[in-house]
Amino acid sequence: MTDFGLRGREIQFGVIESESDNLARGDDHYSENEVAQAAVHTRQDLVLVVSLLTDMNIQLRLLRWMAFVVLIAMIVIVARLLSS
């Protein structure tokens, strides 16, 4: 697993542990306002993640196209060098 995956797993386990501690102390009650606010924040986070992933996908497509153009240019240059 990559460092990013390990860091994500550590954060996940930290959240699970924190919630378990809250339940053990009896802090398992959230107001309706807190739940609604958490739902809104979750939706906002998902929109942000999808937006960032879409932007990264566009950038990767551009890089792939540029790498292909560079490859074709290098093939043409090598072919001209070999033919002369």
N, C-alpha and C positions, 0 to 999 in steps of 0.2 A: 504494500500500500504506500502511496506517495505521502510526502510530508503534509500536504494539504488534507489528505484523507485522514491521517492520524490526528491532525489538529482539530478537524471537524468532529472526529469521534471523541476526543477529549472534551470538547465543548459540550457535546451531546450528553456524555456521562456526567459532566458537571451539573448540567440542568436537571438530569434525572436524580442525582444525589441531592441537590438543593430541594427539589420537590419532595423527595422522601423525608428529608429533615423537617420540612414544613409540616408534612402530614404527621410525623412523629410528635411534633410539638403541639399539634392541634390547630395549626394555621391553615386549614383546608377550605376556608370559606372566602369566596370572592364575591364582591357586590356585583349586581347586574351591570352597573356602569363600568366596572373594571373589565368584566367579560366582554362587553360591547366594544370598549376601547381596544382591548387586545385583539379582537376580531378585525377591527379597522386597521390596526398596525400590521397585522398579518397580511391582509390584502395589499396594503401599501408595499410591504417587503416583497411580496410575490411579484407585483408589477415591476418593481425595481430590478429584481433578479432576471425576470424575463426580458426586460429592456436591455440590461447589460449583456445578457447572452445573445440577444439578437444583434447588438452592435458588434460583439466579438465575432459572431458568425460572418457578418458582412466584411469585417476586416480580414478574416482568414480567407474568404473567397477572393478578395483583392490580392492578398499575398500569393495565393495559389496561382492566380492569373499572371501576376508579375514574374513569379518563378518560372512559369511556362514560357513566357516571352524571353526571359534571359536564357533559358535552355535552348530555345530555337536560335537565338542570336549566337550563342556559343557554338552550336552545331554548324551554322553557316560559316562562322569564322574559321573553325577547324577544317571544314571541307574546302574552303578557299586556300588555306595554308597548305593542305595536302595536295591540292591539284596544281599548285604552282611550283 
